Amino acid sequence: MKAIFSKILVAFMAVIILASCSEDFLNEPKPTDGVSEPVVFSSRAGVEAFISGIMRNFRGQYTNVDSAGLNSIFFARTVKGNDIIQANNWFGFDYANDNREPTYRRTSFTWNYCFYMINQANALINGVEASTVLADADKKELMAYGYALRGFFYHQLVMEFAPTYSFDQNFPAPPIYKSLSTTGNGMSTVKEVYDLIVDDLTKAVDGLNSSRLGKSYINKNVANGILAQVYQVMGNWPGAEAAAKAAYGGNTAAVLNAAGYRAGFNDYSNVEWIWGSAQSSDQSNYYWGFPHVGTDFTTTSYTSTHINVDFASLFSATDVRRLFQLRSATLPVTDFRYWITSKFKFTFDADHPIIRSSEMILIEAEALQRQTKDLQAHDLLYTLQKNRDVNAIRSTNTGPALLEEILVERRKELYAEVGVEWFDAKRLRRGITRTGNHRIKAAANLTADDKKFFLKIPQAEIDANDLIEESINANR
Amino acid sequence: MRLKFKWIFTLLIALSMQFSFAQEKTVSGIVSDQSGPVPGVNVVVKGTNRSAQTDFDGKYAVRASSGEVLMFSFIGMNDVSVTVGASSSVNVKLQSTAKSLEEVVVVAYGKQKAKSIVGSVVTVGKEVLEKQQATSVLTALQGSVAGVNIISAGGQPGENPVIRIRGTGSINASSEPLIILDGAPFSGNLNSISSDQIESMSVLKDASSTALYGSRGSNGVIVITTKRGKLGTAPKVTFSTLVGFAGNAVKLHDLVGSDKYMEYTWEGIRNANQYVANQPAATAGLNASNSLVSSLGYNPYTTAVPVNADGKLVSSEKKWETNWADLMLNDSAIRSEHSFAVSGGSDNTSYAFSTNYLSQEGNVVTSNFDRVTTRLSIDSKVNDWLTAGITSFYSTSSQNFPTQSGNSFQSAVQWIYTIPSIYPLYQRNGNGDLIVDGNGNNIFDYGANSAQLINGNRPQLNNENAYGSLFNYKIKNKRDNFTANAYLQVTLAKDLLFKTNLAYDKYLFDSYNYASNEVGYASSVDGRVTQNRDITTSTNLINSLSYTKSFGDHNFGANLIQEAYKFEIDALGAQGEGFLPGVYVLDGSTTPSSVSGSTTEERISSYLGRLSYNYKEKYFLEGSYRKDGSSRFNSDVRWGDFFAVAGSWLLSEENFLKDNNVINFLKLKGSYGELGNNRLTSYFPYLQLFSTGWNELDNTGVVLGAAVDPNITWEKTASSNVGLEFGLFNNRIFGTVDYYSKESVDLIYNKPLPGSTGNTGITTNVGSIKNYGWEFSLSTRNVSTANFLWTTGLNFSFDNNEITELTQKSFTNGNKRWEVGRSLYEFYMQEWAGVDPATGYGMWYKDVLATDGTPTGERVTTKAYAEATRYYVDKSSLPDVVGGFTNFFKYKNLDLNVLFNFSFGAYVYDSTYASLMEGFESSGRAAHQDLATRWQQPGDITDVPLFLASNNDFNSQSTRFLFKNDYIRLKALNLGYSLPQSLIERAKLSKMRLFLQADNLLTFQSHKGIDPEQDFGGATNSRSYNQRVVSFGVNLEF
């Protein structure tokens, strides 16, 4: 009798267990490594967290040592020129001007990374716009932030994947996206992309103010700086002059600090830095941090980056920017390793420069010269030159010679930072001829409007995008 | 007739023996097998010297008292032990050790007679496991089960092999089989289980056998059952110990020594000077001599310019020559294993307890694995309707795991194949003399002394010394695994059984990583300690009702099961930097640089049923159905339905075969089913989230996560199987043939998206792949006499893979290109066209294009690698056939088992060899002896291009480095000698066996220098080498 009772009890329990609601059982687990869209767009703090996350990705470990983040795009431009010599090491193929095929890492990284950032910017713009909780003033400013980001990355993209603006405005350029999509858009034109960039950056300058969460973030000055570079490429000289001036504020004395130039280029609190990527020892891209990790021979690094003897000889002995040392006392001057530089000090918390005041001063100077205001241009140029070299002598150049002087000054000022030599050669439709003690010389020369000034469209994009024809790379 | 004669002979021996009768009663009976009485069977009263042998009619008589245990043994049959009860008559039926059809096989949620199995199930029993030193038990399946392809790559003990049952069925979800341990899914690490504790492993291959694991059964299921005690058996104690040595199973690539190396490097520079910079030959040679040392950075020779302008070594006198392989690989690694077990049972309670200790050193000098496991199981018949049982298991292990594969600088094998012997182990000054520290000790040379122009900067793997890093870095894994598995079984009514089973598993994984504060990659932050502790908890509850009923010749069976599975990973990690020398714990850090932690949960809720029917045990039918809900999918699509139907026909039971002299057994079987897979890498693949952790300095940061398909759901695989089983000549030959076809439906696939959308892929259900093939197995009893037994087993399978649907025309994935109609494993790369005899440059093929840009079908050679066309080269990393071949010999007390496994038809891309054949393009990289046949002057016909210290693509990816990777391996050899019963009885032992055990003793391979077991994609990855282990041991039983 007791046995039967027990058996019934066991069977009853079994039925209870079987019938217990399994939907609840399955609904209980929730992800702990992410937050949902409403959390992000329901407060200014949420959106700022999103902005912070995007800024963090400026200096990530995206694909590999030479394809880490924005710094990798800049350094690839640097080694394509004549002033810097890269050993057969990371960026060696960029140095050979030979890293542009559809299946190469440079090509797919630059494409995917810029579009990744553009997609984040679109999510920011559209998420803020759709929010019914945020204040209107906040919405305007936060959307402006998204426009600045989108404009900046479309400018990097169009420079990397199309000939320059003045070459052919109808040349096929990367597709335009203004919202999230899981299907590909077709190619645009250079003109369409520049129209979008100018529109975005204009809205950004309008919507942003001078405040920001930190110097690695974008504010009105930074947006102006980006716009100045865009106008410089487009040849809109009044626009470039105004934007450049607005970017650094117009007071050269307040934004130049010669001593800071020799401090290792690793601290964005330097007054000359308008915008830089911040790093800390636990938020670092570690050994992916070019230029620092390639140029600094005093610590554990790739020790891969050298200075062309011809470039080094442009500097006077008293120029604060002449930060060159002999690699070894015994190397002949023809050896590519002859000069190295101590401009960049590598640590895991070394910040990366993006826009500095001296670049803006020189854009303004160039814009003035282009508008035949040679005297004003000369004043501005000399202010910078005198700051850098106490023995600087005001030159008497005018016209094209003055322009050349400004361009050389840009190289001397910005070497190994943002690829200035490549940027100028590309926009001015000039070639780059290798001289001096280069490791690879004529084979890596670039002619004017050389196709090697831009990359082919990645094969993976062509394969997955129905609107981009296989033949897109035929004339690239 | 001969057999009968032999029996009579053994009978005579038996009769001539002296029986010593004690005062106990006489126990007698008949010993028989399937075909009738067996004469000559040994009957021993355990723990005494009383014994007997059966006579011509299988009869025996022996003195024994109740409670004593009778042991029956006969060659070729399984031993049987029976406890003497009240009755003085004990009849015994012996089972042949060859495959027995009445044998019970562990299948999904239960056991079945081998005869009634309708699907494809292969069981590997303890007798196979006992003959191998399987540190990870799964390696014992290799070569023993057809259709199972196993790769155990590398020489780090304690690592689990990669297993594919019937091919790779998934791309983005896991392709690993589901592991069921004592009835519940096992989520710990399988290396925590020692093989001596396992009773059997059943490999369930087709849909009908795995359907009850429907949701996760599409990649096959391995059901592991541990040893348990048996009711009514006397206590049995076994002890075994084993000690051995291990070294490399195969030889390394042949490297050139320092002298050759210097001359070769000179030649590379000379050629660059002469052919690229167009210097006159004499100048080119002189310049090469002068730049040789600066290009290498080091000079081990006593002369400043070690190679003269003619390319000859001036003097071979040198200050060092480093043999990195000798330093870093352990050719006398010690392996020792000891185990102790007790089992037995009374009339209503049985128990088994075992403990095992293993210590094994690995292929790389500091690597090792230490493990202690303990298992206890108890089963009890509480009363006539209730049975309960529990197994508890604890395992703890630690593993020293220096980096030994991959391309991080300290990776041991990569180092051996990158740094030539001209680089020193210890720091040298500019003159090549040793530099010592303040205590007079040598200092490891990290090759990053930029102050010193000679002997200071190594061009390759700068700022590292992989040998030094074995001591200066520490990588340790610790694992603790606790499992408790309990059941309660109630007989509710006649034929109706209820069983509830709860399995709880807790697994703690602690990974610890220290990088030196003084040298190496973290020296710039004064060292770094990273420690992660993950606690994985899984709980699995199964309630089942089973019902069996027979009406005359109609036999029915039904199971109704409910299952709930809960899984949680609780991860915690910390990292700190800034350590004093000799401080290795996080407490000592000056900068605690990061902390991390997360909890991830997964749940599955399931309902399942199985119906089976047979008529006269001749026609079998089975159907099963399972419904699963998984928390990995959105609530609308989380429930999946899985099913299978199967049938078999025992032709040998039909009248036309019943009395056939040749065919004793013949079974035809077939099954079809649809199974699932939810094992994606993401636990919430359907949720679009902003992921946390992207902080910008002090500001909290989130970013938009990858694009998701909110409706992603179960991957399903439609699987069919047709098979034949046969037994010939009194079952002396037993074999099976199976054909299978598995096609995935709704494959979980990372569909490529255009990168311009901001995402390069989206994980969704698209595409389809198919695996199909044939499996064969054959076991024979070649000779079976009283003193000599010889059995053979052979199994092999032909497995094929085909992509049947893709979302785009093709998808390039490394050196493969996926296209409908091709396999996932077909190589697609540039085709090497040899060396141009005129220039010594390498050549490849390229297509001739018509004016419209399409290939004309013609092809020509090119010296420009960028122009070379990529082709399907008609070679695959998937083998045509894999299998195993085993032979067992027993002569009197000697036994020998040899197991070979083999793989034919696969190709491997040996990038290590490619790197060794670089031909001095970059300076200071190790070189292969095969370079000797390089092109030296116009007209030379060779396959090795000239040495050229200038940009070239000679060793870029091409068929030049694609090699056939056939191999046969003597995987396990076990030679044993059992001491005669008469001898050991005095020591109160029932068994004592001495044995020699050798694993991976011989390897015959078509491509030498690497271990043939690399990976399914046919790629090398600077892996350490599998070990050849030779051990001696002893088993004791009493």
Interface residues (C-beta under 8 A of the other chain):
Chain A: A3 S6 K7 V10 A11 A14 I17 L18 S22 E23 F25 L26 N27 E28 P29 K30 P31 T32 D33 G34 V35 S36 E37 V39 V40 E48 A49 F50 I51 S52 G53 I54 M55 R56 N57 N88 A96 E101 T103 S108 W111 N112 F115 Y116 I118 N119 Q120 N122 A123 P174 P175 Y177 L180 S181 T182 T183 G184 N185 L213 G214 S216 Y217 A278 S280 S281 D282 Q283 Y287 F297 T298 T299 T300 Y302 T303 S328 T330 L331 T347 F348 I440 P458 Q459 A460 E461 D463 A464 N465 I468 A474
Chain B: S294 N383 W385 L386 A448 S450 L453 N457 N462 N463 L488 V490 L492 F498 T500 Y521 S523 S524 V525 L541 N543 L545 Q562 A564 Q575 E577 T591 S593 S594 S598 T599 T600 E601 E602 R603 I604 S605 Y607 G629 S630 S631 S635 R638 Y683 F684 L687 Q688 L689 F690 S691 T692 G693 W694 N695 E696 L697 N699 T700 G701 V702 V703 L704 G705 A707 P752 L753 P754 G755 S756 T757 G758 N759 T760 I762 Q808 K809 S810 F811 T812 G853 A866 S922 N951
